Amino acid sequence: MTTSEDVLVRTGEENDAAALTEFNIAMALETENKMLTFEVVSNGVQTLLKNPEYGFYVIAEKSGEIAGALMVTTEWSDWRDGEFWWVQSVYVRRDCRRQGIYRRLYEYIKAKAVERGNVCGFRLYVECDNAVAQQAYSKLGMSETFYKMFEELV
């Protein structure tokens, strides 16, 4: 847990599930114009919170209220003999944006990665048209890769 300027950053807990569910639904609607099902998202959030082997959430609180959050999942890299941490489900409440909340969340996971000792890097994906998010990630030292993402949903 770290604090600074009335912002507390901590690892997510089971009692954060409702807020995380709301954030995920809001983020999908805002960034991809997708309507997610509350029950499915809620179950997904609770599953991760109960199974740390899947990953973890990081919460930023400002003035005692949850202001933002992100999720970290891992990918093993045999090329680097270490883990990449995938930053996902990033959301900062509209009234808390442009106040350094994401920066604080990212700094927190970077410190956790150093503690862990086997993290070789951070990755995330961002919508092609989300210039504001891309600028924020660049300012924190991330750079665009040359990979394209493919998927098949089942």
JOTAKA-V830828 format. One record per helix or strand of 3 or more residues. SS is the DSSP state (hx for helix, st for strand). FROM is the first residue (numbers start at 1). LEN is the number of residues. If there is no record, write none. Layout:
SS,FROM,LEN  SS,FROM,LEN
//
This chain:
st,2,3  st,7,5  hx,14,19  hx,38,13  hx,52,3  st,56,7  st,65,13  st,82,11  hx,94,3  hx,101,16  st,119,6  hx,131,9
//
